[in-house]
Amino acid sequence: MTEQEIAYFCDLFIRNGYVLNFYDRNSFDIFTQKSIGLPLCEKYQKSAAKALMSFLCNDATNDEKERLLLDLFDYYEKQTCYKGERESNDIWGDGTFVFRDEEYGAKYDACRKVVDRLCNNSNPTKDSAKYLIAEFSDTYLSQQIEMMEKEVIENPSAAIGSAKNLIESCCKTILDRYPSACRDPNWDVAKLFSESRKLLTFVPSSVTSQEKATELVNKILAQLKSLVSTTSELRNYFGNGHGKTETYIGLETHHARLAVNSSITIVRFLWDCYKEGSASET
């Protein structure tokens, strides 16, 4: 969320020194405590509007900004007292006089576009996961993707473990679809990636400057192999693959999202190349 987009929400929410219809500090603190785990008025010893601005401008992480503003927007949309800003109001019920608050209506429309983008269009993990679910015929792979989407938020350690498992399952699927391949059940995920890579064509012969393209793509693939190994190592230390002591403290949501996004990037590239190779053989 950009600074300009944050300003759109502040313009919509802050009115005459208040945040929407939170007219006392206690009610706003209850709301923010539920949303982000912090009672902002108590924290800053300021009014709701000033506490909100202090938090957004000085202390909030990007995730906290997004969560709080989206929660406030959801609250705003549920309040009937602001309906005239969101919708056209047919005063007489016959279409002869339709009114909408132009100033706040424009502010609402700007915020609504941001919310739609955040909720529907800006999650590469979600978009790629939907693609992979549709393409993979193996039910186990689809289940891993669906589970990983939830685990990023609900159980980061499990998501990190699933990220490694997704790569492993994809490589095994590709290897098992080539009759000439002989997969050793003792191979680790890095070896599975390397052996899968040998079966695939990454640069078509028709491409301009094929030699240079092959050189550059191979450099990227070398980095991906390192990423595969590191994802596996991350899972060993911080995933759910091994028993942990009672004092263990795991990584957080953004770390899990990094692992998940990385695994889906790797898997999608491998699977796209596999599909292209299979299509050219038919």
C-alpha positions in Angstrom: 0.0 0.0 0.0 1.5 3.3 -1.1 1.6 6.5 1.0 -0.9 8.1 -1.3 -3.3 5.1 -0.8 -2.9 5.4 2.9 -3.8 9.1 2.6 -7.1 8.1 0.8 -8.1 6.0 3.8 -7.2 8.7 6.3 -9.2 11.3 4.3 -12.2 8.9 4.4 -11.9 7.9 8.1 -10.8 11.1 9.9 -13.6 13.6 10.4 -13.6 16.6 12.7 -10.9 15.1 14.9 -12.6 11.7 15.2 -12.1 8.4 13.4 -15.5 7.7 11.8 -18.0 7.3 14.6 -15.6 6.3 17.3 -16.4 9.2 19.6 -14.5 8.0 22.7 -11.1 6.6 23.1 -12.1 3.4 24.7 -14.3 2.2 21.8 -11.4 2.9 19.3 -8.9 1.2 21.6 -11.2 -1.9 21.7 -11.3 -1.9 17.9 -7.6 -1.5 17.3 -6.8 -4.1 20.0 -8.9 -6.6 18.1 -7.4 -5.6 14.7 -3.7 -5.3 15.4 -3.3 -6.1 19.1 -2.6 -2.5 20.2 -4.9 0.0 21.9 -3.6 3.0 20.0 -5.1 5.8 22.2 -3.7 4.3 25.3 -0.3 3.7 23.6 0.1 7.3 22.3 -2.1 9.1 24.9 -3.8 11.0 22.1 -7.2 11.2 20.5 -8.2 8.5 18.1 -7.4 10.5 15.0 -4.0 11.6 16.3 -3.2 8.2 17.6 -4.0 6.6 14.3 -1.8 9.1 12.4 1.1 8.6 14.8 0.9 4.8 14.4 0.7 4.9 10.6 3.4 7.5 10.2 5.9 6.3 12.8 5.5 2.7 14.1 3.3 0.5 11.9 4.8 -2.2 9.7 3.4 -2.5 6.2 1.3 -5.5 7.3 -0.1 -3.7 10.3 -1.0 -0.6 8.2 -2.8 -2.8 5.7 -4.6 -4.9 8.3 -5.8 -1.9 10.3 -7.0 0.2 7.3 -8.8 -2.8 5.8 -10.5 -3.5 9.1 -11.6 0.1 9.4 -12.9 0.1 5.8 -14.9 -3.1 6.5 -16.3 -1.4 9.6 -17.1 1.7 7.6 -19.0 -0.3 5.0 -21.1 -2.0 7.6 -22.3 1.3 9.2 -25.7 2.4 7.8 -25.0 6.0 8.7 -22.5 6.2 5.9 -24.7 4.6 3.3 -25.3 7.9 1.5 -21.6 8.1 0.8 -21.4 4.6 -0.7 -24.6 4.5 -2.6 -26.9 6.8 -4.5 -30.0 7.6 -2.3 -33.3 7.8 -4.1 -35.0 10.4 -1.9 -38.5 10.0 -3.2 -38.3 6.4 -4.4 -39.3 7.3 -7.9 -35.9 8.2 -9.4 -36.7 11.9 -9.6 -34.2 13.0 -7.0 -31.2 10.7 -6.5 -28.5 12.0 -4.2 -25.0 10.9 -3.2 -22.5 12.7 -1.1 -20.0 13.7 -3.8 -17.0 14.6 -1.6 -17.0 11.4 0.5 -18.4 9.3 -2.3 -15.2 10.1 -4.3 -13.1 9.3 -1.3 -14.9 6.0 -0.9 -14.5 5.1 -4.5 -10.7 5.7 -4.3 -10.5 3.5 -1.2 -12.7 0.8 -2.8 -10.3 0.5 -5.7 -7.3 0.0 -3.3 -9.2 -2.7 -1.4 -10.2 -4.5 -4.5 -6.6 -4.5 -5.7 -5.3 -5.8 -2.4 -7.9 -8.4 -1.9 -8.2 -9.7 -5.5 -5.3 -8.8 -7.7 -2.1 -8.3 -5.8 -1.3 -11.7 -4.4 1.1 -13.6 -6.7 1.1 -16.6 -4.4 -2.7 -16.9 -4.7 -2.8 -16.4 -8.4 0.0 -18.9 -9.1 -1.5 -21.4 -6.6 -4.8 -21.3 -8.5 -3.0 -21.9 -11.8 -1.1 -24.9 -10.3 -4.2 -26.4 -8.8 -5.9 -26.3 -12.2 -2.9 -27.7 -14.0 -1.5 -30.4 -11.8 -3.5 -33.6 -12.1 -2.0 -35.1 -8.9 -4.4 -34.5 -6.1 -1.6 -34.5 -3.5 0.1 -31.5 -5.1 -3.2 -29.6 -5.2 -3.8 -30.3 -1.6 -0.4 -29.0 -0.7 -1.0 -25.7 -2.4 -4.4 -25.2 -0.8 -3.0 -26.0 2.6 0.0 -23.7 2.1 -2.3 -20.7 1.4 -3.9 -21.1 4.8 -0.7 -22.0 6.7 1.1 -18.8 5.7 -1.3 -16.9 8.1 -2.3 -19.6 10.5 0.8 -21.6 11.0 4.1 -20.1 9.5 6.2 -23.1 10.6 3.9 -25.5 8.7 3.9 -23.2 5.7 7.7 -23.3 5.5 7.6 -27.1 5.7 5.0 -27.2 3.0 7.0 -24.9 0.7 9.8 -27.5 0.6 7.3 -30.3 0.1 5.8 -28.6 -2.9 9.1 -28.4 -4.7 9.8 -32.0 -3.9 6.4 -33.2 -5.0 6.6 -31.3 -8.3 10.1 -32.7 -9.1 8.9 -36.3 -8.3 5.9 -35.8 -10.5 8.0 -34.7 -13.5 10.5 -37.5 -13.0 7.8 -40.1 -12.7 6.2 -39.0 -16.0 9.4 -39.8 -18.0 9.7 -43.5 -18.5 13.4 -43.2 -19.0 14.0 -41.5 -15.7 15.0 -43.7 -12.7 14.2 -41.8 -9.5 16.1 -42.9 -6.4 13.8 -42.7 -3.4 16.8 -41.5 -1.3 17.4 -38.3 -3.3 17.0 -35.1 -1.4 15.1 -32.2 -2.9 18.2 -30.5 -4.4 19.0 -33.8 -6.2 15.4 -34.1 -7.4 15.5 -30.6 -8.8 18.8 -31.3 -10.6 17.6 -34.5 -12.1 14.2 -32.9 -13.2 16.2 -30.1 -14.8 18.0 -32.6 -17.0 14.8 -33.8 -18.5 13.4 -30.3 -19.5 14.1 -27.9 -22.3 14.3 -24.4 -20.9 15.1 -22.4 -24.1 13.4 -23.3 -27.4 15.6 -23.7 -30.5 13.6 -21.0 -32.3 14.6 -18.2 -29.9 16.9 -15.4 -31.2 20.4 -15.8 -29.8 19.7 -19.2 -28.3 23.3 -19.6 -27.1 23.2 -16.4 -25.1 19.6 -17.1 -23.8 20.7 -20.6 -22.7 23.7 -19.2 -20.9 21.6 -16.6 -19.0 18.7 -19.0 -18.1 21.3 -21.5 -16.8 22.6 -18.8 -14.5 19.1 -18.3 -13.2 18.6 -22.0 -12.8 21.9 -22.2 -10.8 20.4 -19.7 -8.4 17.1 -21.6 -8.2 19.0 -24.7 -7.2 20.6 -22.8 -4.4 17.2 -21.5 -3.4 15.8 -25.0 -3.4 18.6 -26.2 -1.1 18.1 -23.2 1.2 14.4 -23.7 1.4 15.0 -27.3 2.4 17.5 -26.1 5.1 15.0 -23.5 6.3 12.4 -26.2 6.7 14.9 -28.3 8.7 15.5 -25.5 11.2 12.2 -23.6 11.2 9.6 -25.8 9.5 7.5 -28.5 11.1 9.7 -31.3 9.9 11.4 -32.0 13.2 10.5 -32.0 16.8 11.0 -28.7 18.7 11.6 -28.0 22.3 9.1 -26.2 24.4 11.2 -23.0 24.3 11.3 -23.0 20.5 10.2 -19.7 18.9 9.6 -19.9 15.1 9.7 -17.4 12.3 6.8 -15.2 11.4 4.2 -14.8 8.6 6.4 -12.7 6.3 9.2 -15.3 6.5 6.7 -18.1 5.6 5.4 -16.0 2.7 8.9 -15.6 1.4 9.4 -19.4 1.4 6.0 -20.1 -0.1 6.4 -17.5 -2.9 9.8 -18.9 -3.7 8.6 -22.5 -3.9 5.7 -21.5 -6.1 8.0 -19.5 -8.4 10.3 -22.6 -8.8 7.4 -25.0 -9.3 5.6 -22.9 -11.8 8.7 -22.5 -13.9 9.4 -26.2 -13.9 5.8 -27.1 -14.7 5.6 -24.6 -17.5 8.7 -26.0 -19.1 7.4 -29.5 -18.6 4.1 -28.6 -20.3 5.9 -27.0 -23.2 8.1 -30.0 -23.7 5.1 -32.4 -23.5 3.1 -30.3 -26.0 6.0 -30.2 -28.5 6.1 -34.0 -28.5 2.4 -34.5 -29.4 
